[in-house]
Amino acid sequence: MKKFLTKWFINVIALVIVIRIIAGVSIDNLQTVLVVALILGLLNTFIRPFILIITLPLTILTFGIFTFFINGFLFYLAAKFVNGFTVVDFWSAFWAALLFSAISSLLNFLLTPKITVRYNLFRSQSDHHHIADEYDIIDVESKVGEISKDKE
């Protein structure tokens, strides 16, 4: 639940910034911002994967650039679902979605916990203190001696 609320909060902040920068996008009040952030999150979670699969050949052909148009379409679609959220035309939605994605990605990077990958090649058998249990760490271990014994 905490992760969901963090993502929603990030989407709200990104949406407020987009509304201030992109002239063709407007929202009536703060309550509408909260609803639009939720709708955008739901569209990106449930509808976007299907659209990406359906348009995969075109996305591959354009080296992924068509994904920007899909994002713009979903942003434009969100305006059709929520009263009080206005997107003037597709190009406003395109630029708004591009900016929204950039801002939310940056905020996700800054505000969500990091996962660290630690590779320990020479870990002793007595070292059973697992840092991975205390933090979000993926611990990969290997012992050189065991690798050479298996080959004999």
KEKOL-557892 format. One record per atom (N, C-alpha, C, O): residue in one letter; atom name; x, y, z. Coordinates in steps of 0.2 Angstrom, whole numbers, plus 5000, padded with zeros to 4 digits. Layout:
<nodes>
+---------+-------+------+------+------+
| residuo | atomo |    X |    Y |    Z |
+---------+-------+------+------+------+
|       A |    CA |    X |    Y |    Z |
...
+---------+-------+------+------+------+
</nodes>
This chain:
<nodes>
+---------+-------+------+------+------+
| residuo | atomo |    X |    Y |    Z |
+---------+-------+------+------+------+
|       M |     N | 5004 | 4994 | 5000 |
|       M |    CA | 5000 | 5000 | 5000 |
|       M |     C | 5004 | 5006 | 5000 |
|       M |     O | 5003 | 5011 | 4997 |
|       K |     N | 5010 | 5006 | 5004 |
|       K |    CA | 5014 | 5012 | 5004 |
|       K |     C | 5017 | 5013 | 4997 |
|       K |     O | 5018 | 5019 | 4995 |
|       K |     N | 5019 | 5008 | 4993 |
|       K |    CA | 5022 | 5009 | 4987 |
|       K |     C | 5017 | 5012 | 4982 |
|       K |     O | 5019 | 5016 | 4978 |
|       F |     N | 5011 | 5010 | 4982 |
|       F |    CA | 5005 | 5012 | 4978 |
|       F |     C | 5004 | 5020 | 4980 |
|       F |     O | 5004 | 5024 | 4975 |
|       L |     N | 5004 | 5022 | 4986 |
|       L |    CA | 5003 | 5029 | 4988 |
|       L |     C | 5009 | 5033 | 4986 |
|       L |     O | 5008 | 5039 | 4984 |
|       T |     N | 5015 | 5030 | 4986 |
|       T |    CA | 5021 | 5034 | 4984 |
|       T |     C | 5021 | 5035 | 4977 |
|       T |     O | 5022 | 5041 | 4974 |
|       K |     N | 5019 | 5030 | 4973 |
|       K |    CA | 5018 | 5031 | 4965 |
|       K |     C | 5013 | 5036 | 4964 |
|       K |     O | 5013 | 5040 | 4959 |
|       W |     N | 5007 | 5036 | 4967 |
|       W |    CA | 5002 | 5040 | 4966 |
|       W |     C | 5004 | 5048 | 4968 |
|       W |     O | 5002 | 5052 | 4964 |
|       F |     N | 5007 | 5048 | 4973 |
|       F |    CA | 5010 | 5055 | 4975 |
|       F |     C | 5014 | 5058 | 4970 |
|       F |     O | 5014 | 5064 | 4968 |
|       I |     N | 5019 | 5054 | 4967 |
|       I |    CA | 5023 | 5056 | 4962 |
|       I |     C | 5020 | 5058 | 4956 |
|       I |     O | 5021 | 5063 | 4953 |
|       N |     N | 5014 | 5054 | 4954 |
|       N |    CA | 5010 | 5056 | 4948 |
|       N |     C | 5007 | 5062 | 4949 |
|       N |     O | 5006 | 5066 | 4944 |
|       V |     N | 5004 | 5064 | 4955 |
|       V |    CA | 5001 | 5070 | 4957 |
|       V |     C | 5006 | 5076 | 4956 |
|       V |     O | 5004 | 5081 | 4952 |
|       I |     N | 5012 | 5075 | 4958 |
|       I |    CA | 5017 | 5080 | 4958 |
|       I |     C | 5019 | 5081 | 4950 |
|       I |     O | 5019 | 5087 | 4948 |
|       A |     N | 5020 | 5076 | 4947 |
|       A |    CA | 5022 | 5076 | 4940 |
|       A |     C | 5016 | 5080 | 4936 |
|       A |     O | 5017 | 5084 | 4931 |
|       L |     N | 5010 | 5078 | 4937 |
|       L |    CA | 5004 | 5081 | 4934 |
|       L |     C | 5003 | 5088 | 4935 |
|       L |     O | 5002 | 5092 | 4930 |
|       V |     N | 5005 | 5090 | 4941 |
|       V |    CA | 5004 | 5098 | 4943 |
|       V |     C | 5010 | 5101 | 4939 |
|       V |     O | 5008 | 5107 | 4936 |
|       I |     N | 5015 | 5099 | 4938 |
|       I |    CA | 5021 | 5102 | 4935 |
|       I |     C | 5019 | 5102 | 4927 |
|       I |     O | 5020 | 5107 | 4924 |
|       V |     N | 5016 | 5097 | 4925 |
|       V |    CA | 5014 | 5097 | 4917 |
|       V |     C | 5009 | 5102 | 4916 |
|       V |     O | 5009 | 5105 | 4911 |
|       I |     N | 5004 | 5103 | 4920 |
|       I |    CA | 4999 | 5107 | 4919 |
|       I |     C | 5002 | 5115 | 4919 |
|       I |     O | 4999 | 5119 | 4916 |
|       R |     N | 5007 | 5116 | 4923 |
|       R |    CA | 5010 | 5123 | 4924 |
|       R |     C | 5014 | 5124 | 4917 |
|       R |     O | 5015 | 5130 | 4916 |
|       I |     N | 5017 | 5119 | 4914 |
|       I |    CA | 5021 | 5120 | 4909 |
|       I |     C | 5018 | 5120 | 4902 |
|       I |     O | 5019 | 5124 | 4897 |
|       I |     N | 5014 | 5115 | 4901 |
|       I |    CA | 5010 | 5113 | 4894 |
|       I |     C | 5004 | 5117 | 4894 |
|       I |     O | 4999 | 5117 | 4898 |
|       A |     N | 5004 | 5122 | 4889 |
|       A |    CA | 4998 | 5127 | 4888 |
|       A |     C | 4991 | 5123 | 4886 |
|       A |     O | 4986 | 5126 | 4888 |
|       G |     N | 4992 | 5118 | 4883 |
|       G |    CA | 4985 | 5114 | 4881 |
|       G |     C | 4982 | 5110 | 4886 |
|       G |     O | 4978 | 5106 | 4884 |
|       V |     N | 4985 | 5109 | 4892 |
|       V |    CA | 4982 | 5105 | 4897 |
|       V |     C | 4980 | 5109 | 4903 |
|       V |     O | 4984 | 5113 | 4905 |
|       S |     N | 4974 | 5108 | 4905 |
|       S |    CA | 4972 | 5111 | 4911 |
|       S |     C | 4967 | 5107 | 4915 |
|       S |     O | 4964 | 5102 | 4913 |
|       I |     N | 4967 | 5108 | 4922 |
|       I |    CA | 4963 | 5105 | 4927 |
|       I |     C | 4959 | 5110 | 4931 |
|       I |     O | 4962 | 5115 | 4933 |
|       D |     N | 4953 | 5108 | 4933 |
|       D |    CA | 4949 | 5113 | 4936 |
|       D |     C | 4951 | 5114 | 4944 |
|       D |     O | 4952 | 5119 | 4946 |
|       N |     N | 4952 | 5108 | 4947 |
|       N |    CA | 4954 | 5109 | 4954 |
|       N |     C | 4959 | 5103 | 4957 |
|       N |     O | 4960 | 5099 | 4953 |
|       L |     N | 4961 | 5104 | 4963 |
|       L |    CA | 4965 | 5099 | 4966 |
|       L |     C | 4962 | 5092 | 4966 |
|       L |     O | 4966 | 5087 | 4965 |
|       Q |     N | 4956 | 5091 | 4967 |
|       Q |    CA | 4952 | 5085 | 4968 |
|       Q |     C | 4953 | 5081 | 4961 |
|       Q |     O | 4954 | 5075 | 4960 |
|       T |     N | 4952 | 5085 | 4955 |
|       T |    CA | 4953 | 5082 | 4949 |
|       T |     C | 4960 | 5080 | 4947 |
|       T |     O | 4961 | 5075 | 4944 |
|       V |     N | 4965 | 5084 | 4950 |
|       V |    CA | 4972 | 5082 | 4949 |
|       V |     C | 4973 | 5075 | 4952 |
|       V |     O | 4976 | 5070 | 4949 |
|       L |     N | 4970 | 5074 | 4958 |
|       L |    CA | 4971 | 5067 | 4962 |
|       L |     C | 4967 | 5062 | 4958 |
|       L |     O | 4970 | 5056 | 4957 |
|       V |     N | 4961 | 5063 | 4955 |
|       V |    CA | 4958 | 5058 | 4951 |
|       V |     C | 4962 | 5056 | 4944 |
|       V |     O | 4963 | 5051 | 4942 |
|       V |     N | 4964 | 5062 | 4941 |
|       V |    CA | 4968 | 5061 | 4935 |
|       V |     C | 4974 | 5057 | 4936 |
|       V |     O | 4976 | 5053 | 4932 |
|       A |     N | 4978 | 5058 | 4941 |
|       A |    CA | 4984 | 5055 | 4943 |
|       A |     C | 4982 | 5047 | 4944 |
|       A |     O | 4986 | 5043 | 4942 |
|       L |     N | 4977 | 5046 | 4947 |
|       L |    CA | 4975 | 5039 | 4948 |
|       L |     C | 4973 | 5036 | 4941 |
|       L |     O | 4975 | 5030 | 4940 |
|       I |     N | 4969 | 5039 | 4937 |
|       I |    CA | 4967 | 5036 | 4931 |
|       I |     C | 4973 | 5035 | 4926 |
|       I |     O | 4973 | 5030 | 4923 |
|       L |     N | 4978 | 5040 | 4926 |
|       L |    CA | 4984 | 5039 | 4922 |
|       L |     C | 4988 | 5033 | 4924 |
|       L |     O | 4990 | 5029 | 4920 |
|       G |     N | 4988 | 5032 | 4931 |
|       G |    CA | 4992 | 5026 | 4934 |
|       G |     C | 4988 | 5019 | 4932 |
|       G |     O | 4991 | 5015 | 4930 |
|       L |     N | 4981 | 5019 | 4932 |
|       L |    CA | 4978 | 5013 | 4930 |
|       L |     C | 4978 | 5012 | 4923 |
|       L |     O | 4979 | 5006 | 4921 |
|       L |     N | 4978 | 5017 | 4918 |
|       L |    CA | 4978 | 5016 | 4911 |
|       L |     C | 4985 | 5014 | 4909 |
|       L |     O | 4986 | 5009 | 4905 |
|       N |     N | 4990 | 5016 | 4913 |
|       N |    CA | 4997 | 5014 | 4911 |
|       N |     C | 4998 | 5007 | 4914 |
|       N |     O | 5003 | 5003 | 4911 |
|       T |     N | 4995 | 5005 | 4919 |
|       T |    CA | 4996 | 4998 | 4922 |
|       T |     C | 4992 | 4993 | 4918 |
|       T |     O | 4995 | 4988 | 4917 |
|       F |     N | 4986 | 4994 | 4916 |
|       F |    CA | 4981 | 4989 | 4913 |
|       F |     C | 4981 | 4990 | 4906 |
|       F |     O | 4980 | 4985 | 4902 |
|       I |     N | 4980 | 4996 | 4903 |
|       I |    CA | 4979 | 4996 | 4896 |
|       I |     C | 4985 | 4997 | 4891 |
|       I |     O | 4986 | 4994 | 4886 |
|       R |     N | 4990 | 5000 | 4894 |
|       R |    CA | 4996 | 5001 | 4890 |
|       R |     C | 5000 | 4995 | 4888 |
|       R |     O | 5002 | 4994 | 4882 |
|       P |     N | 5000 | 4990 | 4892 |
|       P |    CA | 5004 | 4983 | 4890 |
|       P |     C | 5000 | 4980 | 4884 |
|       P |     O | 5004 | 4978 | 4880 |
|       F |     N | 4994 | 4980 | 4884 |
|       F |    CA | 4990 | 4977 | 4878 |
|       F |     C | 4991 | 4981 | 4872 |
|       F |     O | 4992 | 4979 | 4866 |
|       I |     N | 4991 | 4988 | 4872 |
|       I |    CA | 4992 | 4992 | 4867 |
|       I |     C | 5000 | 4991 | 4864 |
|       I |     O | 5001 | 4991 | 4858 |
|       L |     N | 5004 | 4990 | 4869 |
|       L |    CA | 5011 | 4989 | 4867 |
|       L |     C | 5012 | 4983 | 4863 |
|       L |     O | 5016 | 4982 | 4858 |
|       I |     N | 5008 | 4977 | 4865 |
|       I |    CA | 5009 | 4971 | 4862 |
|       I |     C | 5006 | 4971 | 4855 |
|       I |     O | 5008 | 4969 | 4850 |
|       I |     N | 5000 | 4975 | 4854 |
|       I |    CA | 4996 | 4975 | 4848 |
|       I |     C | 5001 | 4979 | 4843 |
|       I |     O | 5001 | 4977 | 4837 |
|       T |     N | 5004 | 4984 | 4845 |
|       T |    CA | 5008 | 4989 | 4841 |
|       T |     C | 5015 | 4987 | 4841 |
|       T |     O | 5019 | 4991 | 4838 |
|       L |     N | 5017 | 4981 | 4843 |
|       L |    CA | 5024 | 4979 | 4844 |
|       L |     C | 5028 | 4979 | 4837 |
|       L |     O | 5033 | 4982 | 4837 |
|       P |     N | 5025 | 4977 | 4831 |
|       P |    CA | 5029 | 4978 | 4825 |
|       P |     C | 5030 | 4985 | 4823 |
|       P |     O | 5036 | 4986 | 4821 |
|       L |     N | 5025 | 4989 | 4824 |
|       L |    CA | 5026 | 4996 | 4823 |
|       L |     C | 5032 | 5000 | 4827 |
|       L |     O | 5036 | 5004 | 4825 |
|       T |     N | 5031 | 4997 | 4834 |
|       T |    CA | 5036 | 5000 | 4839 |
|       T |     C | 5043 | 4998 | 4837 |
|       T |     O | 5048 | 5002 | 4837 |
|       I |     N | 5044 | 4992 | 4835 |
|       I |    CA | 5051 | 4989 | 4833 |
|       I |     C | 5053 | 4993 | 4826 |
|       I |     O | 5059 | 4994 | 4826 |
|       L |     N | 5048 | 4993 | 4822 |
|       L |    CA | 5050 | 4997 | 4815 |
|       L |     C | 5052 | 5004 | 4816 |
|       L |     O | 5057 | 5007 | 4813 |
|       T |     N | 5050 | 5007 | 4821 |
|       T |    CA | 5051 | 5014 | 4823 |
|       T |     C | 5057 | 5015 | 4828 |
|       T |     O | 5058 | 5020 | 4831 |
|       F |     N | 5060 | 5009 | 4830 |
|       F |    CA | 5065 | 5009 | 4835 |
|       F |     C | 5062 | 5012 | 4842 |
|       F |     O | 5066 | 5015 | 4846 |
|       G |     N | 5056 | 5010 | 4844 |
|       G |    CA | 5053 | 5012 | 4850 |
|       G |     C | 5050 | 5019 | 4850 |
|       G |     O | 5047 | 5021 | 4855 |
|       I |     N | 5051 | 5023 | 4845 |
|       I |    CA | 5048 | 5030 | 4845 |
|       I |     C | 5040 | 5030 | 4845 |
|       I |     O | 5037 | 5035 | 4848 |
|       F |     N | 5037 | 5025 | 4843 |
|       F |    CA | 5030 | 5025 | 4843 |
|       F |     C | 5027 | 5024 | 4850 |
|       F |     O | 5021 | 5026 | 4851 |
|       T |     N | 5031 | 5022 | 4854 |
|       T |    CA | 5029 | 5022 | 4861 |
|       T |     C | 5027 | 5029 | 4864 |
|       T |     O | 5023 | 5029 | 4868 |
|       F |     N | 5031 | 5034 | 4862 |
|       F |    CA | 5029 | 5041 | 4864 |
|       F |     C | 5022 | 5042 | 4861 |
|       F |     O | 5018 | 5046 | 4865 |
|       F |     N | 5020 | 5040 | 4855 |
|       F |    CA | 5013 | 5041 | 4853 |
|       F |     C | 5008 | 5038 | 4857 |
|       F |     O | 5002 | 5040 | 4858 |
|       I |     N | 5010 | 5032 | 4859 |
|       I |    CA | 5005 | 5028 | 4864 |
|       I |     C | 5004 | 5031 | 4870 |
|       I |     O | 4998 | 5032 | 4873 |
|       N |     N | 5009 | 5034 | 4873 |
|       N |    CA | 5009 | 5038 | 4879 |
|       N |     C | 5005 | 5044 | 4878 |
|       N |     O | 5001 | 5046 | 4883 |
|       G |     N | 5005 | 5047 | 4873 |
|       G |    CA | 5001 | 5053 | 4871 |
|       G |     C | 4994 | 5051 | 4871 |
|       G |     O | 4990 | 5055 | 4873 |
|       F |     N | 4993 | 5046 | 4867 |
|       F |    CA | 4986 | 5043 | 4867 |
|       F |     C | 4983 | 5042 | 4873 |
|       F |     O | 4977 | 5044 | 4875 |
|       L |     N | 4986 | 5039 | 4878 |
|       L |    CA | 4984 | 5037 | 4885 |
|       L |     C | 4982 | 5043 | 4889 |
|       L |     O | 4978 | 5044 | 4892 |
|       F |     N | 4987 | 5048 | 4888 |
|       F |    CA | 4986 | 5055 | 4891 |
|       F |     C | 4979 | 5058 | 4889 |
|       F |     O | 4975 | 5061 | 4893 |
|       Y |     N | 4978 | 5058 | 4882 |
|       Y |    CA | 4973 | 5061 | 4879 |
|       Y |     C | 4966 | 5057 | 4881 |
|       Y |     O | 4961 | 5060 | 4882 |
|       L |     N | 4967 | 5050 | 4882 |
|       L |    CA | 4961 | 5046 | 4884 |
|       L |     C | 4959 | 5048 | 4891 |
|       L |     O | 4953 | 5047 | 4892 |
|       A |     N | 4964 | 5049 | 4895 |
|       A |    CA | 4962 | 5051 | 4902 |
|       A |     C | 4958 | 5057 | 4902 |
|       A |     O | 4954 | 5058 | 4907 |
|       A |     N | 4959 | 5062 | 4898 |
|       A |    CA | 4955 | 5068 | 4898 |
|       A |     C | 4948 | 5066 | 4896 |
|       A |     O | 4943 | 5070 | 4898 |
|       K |     N | 4947 | 5061 | 4892 |
|       K |    CA | 4940 | 5059 | 4890 |
|       K |     C | 4936 | 5056 | 4896 |
|       K |     O | 4930 | 5056 | 4896 |
|       F |     N | 4940 | 5053 | 4900 |
|       F |    CA | 4937 | 5049 | 4906 |
|       F |     C | 4935 | 5054 | 4912 |
|       F |     O | 4930 | 5053 | 4916 |
|       V |     N | 4939 | 5060 | 4913 |
|       V |    CA | 4938 | 5064 | 4919 |
|       V |     C | 4936 | 5071 | 4917 |
|       V |     O | 4939 | 5074 | 4913 |
|       N |     N | 4930 | 5072 | 4920 |
|       N |    CA | 4927 | 5079 | 4919 |
|       N |     C | 4932 | 5084 | 4922 |
|       N |     O | 4934 | 5083 | 4928 |
|       G |     N | 4933 | 5090 | 4919 |
|       G |    CA | 4937 | 5095 | 4923 |
|       G |     C | 4945 | 5094 | 4921 |
|       G |     O | 4949 | 5098 | 4922 |
|       F |     N | 4946 | 5089 | 4917 |
|       F |    CA | 4953 | 5088 | 4914 |
|       F |     C | 4953 | 5089 | 4907 |
|       F |     O | 4949 | 5085 | 4903 |
|       T |     N | 4956 | 5094 | 4904 |
|       T |    CA | 4955 | 5096 | 4897 |
|       T |     C | 4962 | 5096 | 4894 |
|       T |     O | 4967 | 5098 | 4896 |
|       V |     N | 4962 | 5092 | 4888 |
|       V |    CA | 4968 | 5092 | 4884 |
|       V |     C | 4966 | 5094 | 4877 |
|       V |     O | 4961 | 5091 | 4874 |
|       V |     N | 4969 | 5100 | 4875 |
|       V |    CA | 4966 | 5103 | 4869 |
|       V |     C | 4966 | 5099 | 4862 |
|       V |     O | 4962 | 5098 | 4859 |
|       D |     N | 4972 | 5096 | 4861 |
|       D |    CA | 4973 | 5092 | 4855 |
|       D |     C | 4978 | 5086 | 4857 |
|       D |     O | 4981 | 5086 | 4862 |
|       F |     N | 4979 | 5082 | 4852 |
|       F |    CA | 4984 | 5076 | 4853 |
|       F |     C | 4991 | 5079 | 4854 |
|       F |     O | 4994 | 5076 | 4858 |
|       W |     N | 4993 | 5084 | 4851 |
|       W |    CA | 5000 | 5086 | 4852 |
|       W |     C | 5001 | 5089 | 4859 |
|       W |     O | 5007 | 5088 | 4861 |
|       S |     N | 4996 | 5092 | 4861 |
|       S |    CA | 4997 | 5094 | 4868 |
|       S |     C | 4997 | 5088 | 4873 |
|       S |     O | 5001 | 5088 | 4878 |
|       A |     N | 4994 | 5083 | 4871 |
|       A |    CA | 4994 | 5077 | 4875 |
|       A |     C | 5001 | 5073 | 4874 |
|       A |     O | 5003 | 5070 | 4879 |
|       F |     N | 5003 | 5073 | 4868 |
|       F |    CA | 5010 | 5070 | 4867 |
|       F |     C | 5015 | 5073 | 4871 |
|       F |     O | 5019 | 5070 | 4874 |
|       W |     N | 5016 | 5080 | 4871 |
|       W |    CA | 5021 | 5084 | 4874 |
|       W |     C | 5020 | 5083 | 4882 |
|       W |     O | 5025 | 5083 | 4886 |
|       A |     N | 5013 | 5083 | 4884 |
|       A |    CA | 5012 | 5082 | 4891 |
|       A |     C | 5014 | 5075 | 4894 |
|       A |     O | 5017 | 5075 | 4899 |
|       A |     N | 5012 | 5070 | 4890 |
|       A |    CA | 5014 | 5064 | 4892 |
|       A |     C | 5022 | 5063 | 4892 |
|       A |     O | 5024 | 5059 | 4896 |
|       L |     N | 5025 | 5066 | 4887 |
|       L |    CA | 5033 | 5065 | 4887 |
|       L |     C | 5036 | 5069 | 4893 |
|       L |     O | 5040 | 5066 | 4897 |
|       L |     N | 5033 | 5074 | 4895 |
|       L |    CA | 5035 | 5078 | 4901 |
|       L |     C | 5033 | 5074 | 4907 |
|       L |     O | 5037 | 5074 | 4912 |
|       F |     N | 5027 | 5072 | 4907 |
|       F |    CA | 5025 | 5068 | 4913 |
|       F |     C | 5029 | 5062 | 4914 |
|       F |     O | 5031 | 5060 | 4920 |
|       S |     N | 5031 | 5058 | 4909 |
|       S |    CA | 5035 | 5052 | 4910 |
|       S |     C | 5042 | 5054 | 4912 |
|       S |     O | 5045 | 5051 | 4917 |
|       A |     N | 5045 | 5059 | 4910 |
|       A |    CA | 5052 | 5061 | 4912 |
|       A |     C | 5051 | 5064 | 4919 |
|       A |     O | 5056 | 5062 | 4923 |
|       I |     N | 5047 | 5067 | 4921 |
|       I |    CA | 5046 | 5070 | 4928 |
|       I |     C | 5045 | 5064 | 4933 |
|       I |     O | 5048 | 5063 | 4938 |
|       S |     N | 5040 | 5060 | 4931 |
|       S |    CA | 5038 | 5054 | 4936 |
|       S |     C | 5044 | 5049 | 4936 |
|       S |     O | 5045 | 5046 | 4942 |
|       S |     N | 5048 | 5048 | 4931 |
|       S |    CA | 5054 | 5044 | 4931 |
|       S |     C | 5059 | 5047 | 4936 |
|       S |     O | 5062 | 5043 | 4940 |
|       L |     N | 5060 | 5053 | 4935 |
|       L |    CA | 5065 | 5056 | 4939 |
|       L |     C | 5063 | 5056 | 4947 |
|       L |     O | 5067 | 5054 | 4951 |
|       L |     N | 5057 | 5058 | 4948 |
|       L |    CA | 5054 | 5057 | 4955 |
|       L |     C | 5054 | 5050 | 4958 |
|       L |     O | 5056 | 5049 | 4964 |
|       N |     N | 5053 | 5045 | 4954 |
|       N |    CA | 5053 | 5038 | 4956 |
|       N |     C | 5060 | 5036 | 4958 |
|       N |     O | 5062 | 5033 | 4963 |
|       F |     N | 5065 | 5039 | 4954 |
|       F |    CA | 5072 | 5037 | 4955 |
|       F |     C | 5074 | 5041 | 4961 |
|       F |     O | 5078 | 5037 | 4965 |
|       L |     N | 5072 | 5047 | 4963 |
|       L |    CA | 5074 | 5050 | 4969 |
|       L |     C | 5071 | 5048 | 4975 |
|       L |     O | 5073 | 5048 | 4981 |
|       L |     N | 5064 | 5046 | 4975 |
|       L |    CA | 5060 | 5045 | 4981 |
|       L |     C | 5059 | 5038 | 4982 |
|       L |     O | 5057 | 5036 | 4988 |
|       T |     N | 5060 | 5033 | 4978 |
|       T |    CA | 5059 | 5026 | 4980 |
|       T |     C | 5065 | 5023 | 4982 |
|       T |     O | 5071 | 5025 | 4980 |
|       P |     N | 5065 | 5017 | 4986 |
|       P |    CA | 5071 | 5014 | 4989 |
|       P |     C | 5074 | 5011 | 4983 |
|       P |     O | 5072 | 5008 | 4978 |
|       K |     N | 5081 | 5011 | 4984 |
|       K |    CA | 5085 | 5008 | 4979 |
|       K |     C | 5087 | 5000 | 4980 |
|       K |     O | 5087 | 4998 | 4986 |
|       I |     N | 5088 | 4996 | 4975 |
|       I |    CA | 5090 | 4989 | 4976 |
|       I |     C | 5097 | 4989 | 4974 |
|       I |     O | 5099 | 4991 | 4968 |
|       T |     N | 5101 | 4986 | 4978 |
|       T |    CA | 5108 | 4986 | 4977 |
|       T |     C | 5110 | 4979 | 4975 |
|       T |     O | 5108 | 4974 | 4979 |
|       V |     N | 5114 | 4978 | 4970 |
|       V |    CA | 5117 | 4971 | 4969 |
|       V |     C | 5124 | 4971 | 4971 |
|       V |     O | 5128 | 4975 | 4969 |
|       R |     N | 5125 | 4966 | 4975 |
|       R |    CA | 5132 | 4965 | 4978 |
|       R |     C | 5135 | 4958 | 4976 |
|       R |     O | 5131 | 4953 | 4977 |
|       Y |     N | 5140 | 4958 | 4973 |
|       Y |    CA | 5143 | 4952 | 4970 |
|       Y |     C | 5149 | 4950 | 4975 |
|       Y |     O | 5154 | 4954 | 4974 |
|       N |     N | 5149 | 4945 | 4979 |
|       N |    CA | 5155 | 4943 | 4983 |
|       N |     C | 5158 | 4937 | 4981 |
|       N |     O | 5155 | 4931 | 4982 |
|       L |     N | 5164 | 4937 | 4978 |
|       L |    CA | 5167 | 4931 | 4975 |
|       L |     C | 5170 | 4927 | 4980 |
|       L |     O | 5171 | 4921 | 4980 |
|       F |     N | 5173 | 4930 | 4985 |
|       F |    CA | 5177 | 4927 | 4990 |
|       F |     C | 5173 | 4927 | 4997 |
|       F |     O | 5176 | 4931 | 5002 |
|       R |     N | 5168 | 4924 | 4998 |
|       R |    CA | 5164 | 4925 | 5005 |
|       R |     C | 5166 | 4918 | 5009 |
|       R |     O | 5166 | 4913 | 5006 |
|       S |     N | 5168 | 4919 | 5015 |
|       S |    CA | 5170 | 4914 | 5019 |
|       S |     C | 5164 | 4910 | 5022 |
|       S |     O | 5158 | 4913 | 5022 |
|       Q |     N | 5164 | 4904 | 5023 |
|       Q |    CA | 5159 | 4899 | 5025 |
|       Q |     C | 5156 | 4902 | 5032 |
|       Q |     O | 5150 | 4901 | 5033 |
|       S |     N | 5160 | 4905 | 5036 |
|       S |    CA | 5158 | 4907 | 5043 |
|       S |     C | 5154 | 4914 | 5042 |
|       S |     O | 5151 | 4916 | 5047 |
|       D |     N | 5154 | 4917 | 5037 |
|       D |    CA | 5151 | 4924 | 5036 |
|       D |     C | 5143 | 4923 | 5034 |
|       D |     O | 5141 | 4923 | 5028 |
|       H |     N | 5139 | 4922 | 5040 |
|       H |    CA | 5132 | 4921 | 5038 |
|       H |     C | 5128 | 4927 | 5040 |
|       H |     O | 5122 | 4926 | 5041 |
|       H |     N | 5131 | 4932 | 5041 |
|       H |    CA | 5128 | 4938 | 5043 |
|       H |     C | 5125 | 4941 | 5036 |
|       H |     O | 5129 | 4944 | 5032 |
|       H |     N | 5119 | 4940 | 5035 |
|       H |    CA | 5116 | 4942 | 5028 |
|       H |     C | 5113 | 4949 | 5028 |
|       H |     O | 5108 | 4951 | 5031 |
|       I |     N | 5117 | 4954 | 5025 |
|       I |    CA | 5115 | 4961 | 5024 |
|       I |     C | 5109 | 4961 | 5020 |
|       I |     O | 5105 | 4966 | 5021 |
|       A |     N | 5108 | 4956 | 5016 |
|       A |    CA | 5102 | 4956 | 5011 |
|       A |     C | 5096 | 4955 | 5015 |
|       A |     O | 5091 | 4958 | 5013 |
|       D |     N | 5096 | 4953 | 5021 |
|       D |    CA | 5090 | 4952 | 5025 |
|       D |     C | 5088 | 4959 | 5028 |
|       D |     O | 5082 | 4960 | 5030 |
|       E |     N | 5093 | 4963 | 5029 |
|       E |    CA | 5092 | 4970 | 5032 |
|       E |     C | 5090 | 4975 | 5027 |
|       E |     O | 5086 | 4980 | 5029 |
|       Y |     N | 5092 | 4975 | 5021 |
|       Y |    CA | 5092 | 4980 | 5016 |
|       Y |     C | 5089 | 4977 | 5010 |
|       Y |     O | 5089 | 4970 | 5009 |
|       D |     N | 5087 | 4981 | 5005 |
|       D |    CA | 5085 | 4978 | 4999 |
|       D |     C | 5091 | 4977 | 4994 |
|       D |     O | 5093 | 4981 | 4990 |
|       I |     N | 5094 | 4971 | 4996 |
|       I |    CA | 5101 | 4970 | 4992 |
|       I |     C | 5100 | 4963 | 4989 |
|       I |     O | 5097 | 4958 | 4992 |
|       I |     N | 5102 | 4962 | 4983 |
|       I |    CA | 5102 | 4956 | 4980 |
|       I |     C | 5109 | 4953 | 4981 |
|       I |     O | 5114 | 4956 | 4978 |
|       D |     N | 5110 | 4948 | 4984 |
|       D |    CA | 5117 | 4945 | 4986 |
|       D |     C | 5118 | 4939 | 4981 |
|       D |     O | 5115 | 4934 | 4982 |
|       V |     N | 5123 | 4940 | 4977 |
|       V |    CA | 5125 | 4934 | 4973 |
|       V |     C | 5132 | 4932 | 4975 |
|       V |     O | 5137 | 4936 | 4976 |
|       E |     N | 5133 | 4925 | 4977 |
|       E |    CA | 5139 | 4923 | 4980 |
|       E |     C | 5142 | 4917 | 4976 |
|       E |     O | 5138 | 4913 | 4972 |
|       S |     N | 5148 | 4917 | 4976 |
|       S |    CA | 5152 | 4911 | 4972 |
|       S |     C | 5158 | 4910 | 4976 |
|       S |     O | 5161 | 4915 | 4978 |
|       K |     N | 5161 | 4904 | 4976 |
|       K |    CA | 5168 | 4903 | 4978 |
|       K |     C | 5172 | 4900 | 4973 |
|       K |     O | 5170 | 4895 | 4970 |
|       V |     N | 5178 | 4902 | 4972 |
|       V |    CA | 5182 | 4900 | 4966 |
|       V |     C | 5184 | 4893 | 4967 |
|       V |     O | 5184 | 4889 | 4962 |
|       G |     N | 5185 | 4891 | 4973 |
|       G |    CA | 5187 | 4884 | 4975 |
|       G |     C | 5182 | 4879 | 4973 |
|       G |     O | 5183 | 4874 | 4970 |
|       E |     N | 5175 | 4881 | 4974 |
|       E |    CA | 5170 | 4876 | 4973 |
|       E |     C | 5169 | 4875 | 4965 |
|       E |     O | 5167 | 4870 | 4963 |
|       I |     N | 5170 | 4881 | 4962 |
|       I |    CA | 5169 | 4880 | 4954 |
|       I |     C | 5175 | 4875 | 4951 |
|       I |     O | 5173 | 4871 | 4947 |
|       S |     N | 5181 | 4876 | 4954 |
|       S |    CA | 5186 | 4871 | 4951 |
|       S |     C | 5185 | 4864 | 4953 |
|       S |     O | 5187 | 4860 | 4949 |
|       K |     N | 5182 | 4863 | 4959 |
|       K |    CA | 5181 | 4856 | 4961 |
|       K |     C | 5176 | 4853 | 4957 |
|       K |     O | 5176 | 4847 | 4956 |
|       D |     N | 5171 | 4857 | 4955 |
|       D |    CA | 5165 | 4854 | 4951 |
|       D |     C | 5168 | 4851 | 4944 |
|       D |     O | 5165 | 4846 | 4942 |
|       K |     N | 5173 | 4854 | 4942 |
|       K |    CA | 5175 | 4852 | 4935 |
|       K |     C | 5180 | 4846 | 4935 |
|       K |     O | 5181 | 4843 | 4930 |
|       E |     N | 5182 | 4844 | 4941 |
|       E |    CA | 5187 | 4838 | 4941 |
|       E |     C | 5183 | 4832 | 4941 |
|       E |     O | 5186 | 4827 | 4942 |
+---------+-------+------+------+------+
</nodes>
